[in-house]
Amino acid sequence: MVSVSILASGSRGNCTIISSSRTRILVDAGLSARETFRRMAMVGESPSSLSAIVISHEHSDHVSGLCTLAKKMRVPVYMTCAAHQAFERAEHDPEREGPALAHCEYFHAGSGFQIGDISVMPFTIPHDAADPVAFTFRLEGMKVGIVTDLGYMPRNVAQQIRGCDVLMIESNHDLEMLRIGPYPWSVKQRVMSRLGHLSNDALADFIRNEYDGGAAFVVLAHLSEHNNHPEIARTAAERALSDRRSLLQNRLMLASQLEPMEPLRF
């Protein structure tokens, strides 16, 4: 059985479990260990069953619980060398002997690797981190894509996510809400930049013009709590899907920051 359990998605923490019959991967570790375990229990997952942790980049909403989780679960952590170095600098403690992570495996964007019976393909995304990646996972004949934290949709990303059965993709902000919202202008510029986050409009443009329509489930992710609203994001994506009649079989869902989404099981 294939399962996708999105425990949290947003600027206060990102965490997803990709499961096959034999392997379970935690993708990003942006919640505290206690909250991660609590949400795992809510969706029927056990921490003892996890095989590995895979990290997309070193920003705190993707790694804030990483040290404790890796230590408690005693599983390897997979990330790029540059992301690991940036993470270690941020976690530096002069009183601690040795690195923050005891067991770290490196991967390279564009080079696939295997964890149990799950094939993982990391690929470069445009974001203001050391070496940010998104992922596709192949397991038991299915393809799952997790693509968030990107300022725009480059050609390589669009190609990598073709053929996904489940596509979790960023719909971070409504441009007008961001412009009039509470963030300082410097932060607004960062979010709107080509190294920032994907807007509702940018995602809708991708759906209309480049999306192959293959996913049974499209999950809108990393919605801003201040500069977006679930119904605004949903409406923008639904309009883009309805503009292409062949995409109406896609089921649209929204990931939440506050609670885990009902697992998708196949």
N, C-alpha and C positions, 0 to 999 in steps of 0.2 A: 504494500500500500504506500502511496505517495501522500505526504501531508505538508501543507504550508501553514504555519502558525505565526501570525504577525502579533507579537506581544506588545509592541509600541512603535509609533512612528511620529516623529516631530522634533522640534528643536530642543525638547527636554529629555530626549532619549529614544534611541532606535534599537530594535532587537527583534529578530525573526528566526524561527526554527524551520529548516528544510529537512524532511525526513523521508527515507526510503524504508523498506522492510528491515534493513540491517544497519543503517547508518543515520545518525542525527547530527546536523551541523547547526551551531548557533552563529547567525550572521549578525555581526556587530554586538556590542555589549555596552549600550548607553544607559542602562538602568543599573541601580545598585544591585548587589547580589541578592539581598533580601527581596527586593521587588521583582527581580527576574524569577526567582524561585516561586514567589507567590503567584505570578502570572502564568508560569509554567504549570503549576498545579491547577489553575483555573481552566486550562485547555487540555488537561490530562497527560501532561508530559512530566517526566522525571529527570532531574539533573543528573542522576547516575547513568542515564542512558546516552548522554551526549558523547559524541566521538571527537569533536574539535570545535574551536572557535575561529571564525574567519572574519577579518577586519577590513573594511573598505578604505578607511583613512583615519587619521589620528585626532580629529576634532572631538571635543569632550562629549558631545551628544551621541557619539558612536563608541567611546572607549571608557566612560567614567567608571563603569563597574568591572573593567577588564582584569585588573590585578587580582582582586578578591575572587572573582569567578574562576580564573585560571588556577589559582592556588587551591580553592576549595574542590574543584572538579578534577584537577590533575589531568587536564587534557592539553594537547598542543594548541598553540595559537599560530595562525597563518596570517601573514601580512607582508607588505613589501618592505625591503630593507630601509628605504627612506622613511616610510611611515613609522617603522619600529624605532629608528633613530630619533625622530621627532617626538615620539611618545616617551622614550626614555629620558629625553631632555626635560620634558614637561613633568615627568614623575620623579625627577632626581631628588634623592634624599641623602644628604651627606652622612647621616648616621646609619644608613643601610649598607650592608656589604653585598656587592654583586648587583646585577640588573634587576629591574622591576619584574620582568617576566623570566621565569626559570626555563621555559621550553618554547622557543619561537622558531617557526619554520618560515623561510622566505619563498615568495613566489614573484613572478615578473608579469606585468601586464602584457597580454597577448599570448602567454604560454599557459596552456591548460595543465591542471594537475588533478590527482585522484585522492579522495578521502573515502575509504571503504569502497562501496559500490556507487558513489556519486562522483561524476566528473564535473570539475569546477573550471570555468573559463573567466578569468579576470580581464577587464579591458579598461583602457584609459578614459577618464571623463574630465571635462573642463570644470575644475573647482579649485578654490584657493587653499589647497592642502599640499603636503610634501609630494605625494605620488598617489593621487586618488584614483580609485577604480570602482566600477560596478561589476556585477557578476551575472552569468547565466549558469544554471545547474542542470545537468542531464541525469535523470534517474528513472529507471524502470520504464523507458520508452517515452518519457515526458521531458519537457524543457521549461524551466522556471527562470524568469528574469527579475532581478532586483536592481532598479536603476533610479537612484536619488542623488541629490547634491550635485547638480550640473547646471551651469549657467545657460547653456543652449543645447540643442540636439545636433551634434555633429554627425557626419555621414557614417563614421565607423561605429558609433553607438547604434544608429538606426539599423545598420547591417547586422550587428551582433544580436539584436533582440528579435530578428525575424524568426518566425517559427515557434515562438513561445506559446505554451499552453496556458501558463499563468504569467501575467506581466504586472509587476508592482512598479509603478512609475510616479515620479514626482509631479505634484501639482501644488506648488508651494504658496503662491501668492496671487492675489488679484491686484493688478497694477494700480488701479485707482485707490484701493484701500491702502496699499503701501505708500503711495504718494502723499495721502492726507493723514496717514497714521502717526503713531507716537515715536517712531524710531528717529534718531539723529540722522541728518542728511548723509553723513559719511556711511552709516550702516545701510541706508536706503540705496545708495550708489553701489555698495558691495553686493547687496541682494540682487539688484537689477543687472549687474555686470555679467560679462561672458564667463566669469569665474564664480558666479553666485549660485542662484537657485532658479529652477524652471517655473515660469508663471503659468497660470491657467490658460492664458492665450497662447503661449508658446507650445504647451502640450496639445491644445486643440488644433493648432496649425500642423503639428506632427501627425495627429490622428487623421486629419483631412488629406494630407498630401504624401505621407511616407509610411504610415503604419500598415502592415500587411494584413491585419485583421484576423490573425490566426488564433488568438488567445480566447479560451472559453471564459476566462476571468481577467478583467482589467481592474487593478486595485490602485486607486489614487492615494498617494503617500506623501509624507512629510509636509502636511498642510500647516501653514503658519497659524498660530492661535490669535495673533494680533492683526495680520494682514490678509486674512482669508476667512471664508466661512464654508462649511461643508456643502451647503446647498448651492452656493455660487460656483464652487469647484465642480460639483456634480452637474449643474446645468450646462456649464461650458463644455464639459466632456460629452454629455449626452447630445448636445447640439451638433458637435463635430461628428459623433458616431452616426447620428440620423442623417447627416449630409451624404453619407455613403451607405446606401441601403444594404449592401453586403455585410456590413458590420453590426447589424441589429441583433445578431445572435450572441454578441459579446455581452457578458453580464458585468455591469459596472458596480464596484464596491468601493468603500472608503475605509482606510486604515485610521486608527485613532491613537492619540497620545495618551488618553486617559484609561483605556481598557483594551485587553486583547480582542482581536477579531475572531469570530468563530472560525476554527480551522477549515481550510479547504482540503478535502480528502478525495482521493481518486483510487 
